[in-house]
Amino acid sequence: MAKIPDAARVALEHRLHTRHTARWPGLRTLTVRYRGDFAYLDATFTDEDDDAEPYPLCRLRYTGRSDLWGFAIYLDSNATYEDSFLPTGQPAGTPEQALDCACGLYLADPTAWIQ
C-alpha cells in the first residue's frame, strides 16, 4: 500500500474543489481523507444541520496517475466501500467523474451520469 504523493494530493483536492463548487451546490462541504493509496471523499449536505457529521461518498484508489483513480462507492446498507464502475463503464476515471457519480446517487440527480 503506497502513500499518495503530496503533489497528487494537491492536484486531487484542487480538481475536486473546482468540481464541487461548479456542479454540486447541494454539498455544503467536501473533505478528503487519506490512508495508504486511498482517498476517501466525505460530504455534508446543504439541507442538513450545521453540526451534521460528514457522510462518506466514495473511495478513490491512486493508480500512479493524478488524472486516473479507481472508484468505489460507499454503501450505507452495510457501511462499506464497494469497487464500482463509473457511468463510462470503466472501474477508474477522473476525480470529477467519481464525484459526479457519487453525488448523482446521493443527491438523486441522474443528470450526473449523462455523458
Secondary structure, 3 states (H helix, E strand, C coil): CCCCCHHHHHHHHHHHHHHHHHHCCCEEEEEEEEECCEEEEEEEECCCCCCCCCEEEEEEEEEEECCEEEEEEEECCCCEEEECCCCCCCCEECHHHHHHHHHHHHCCCHHHHCC
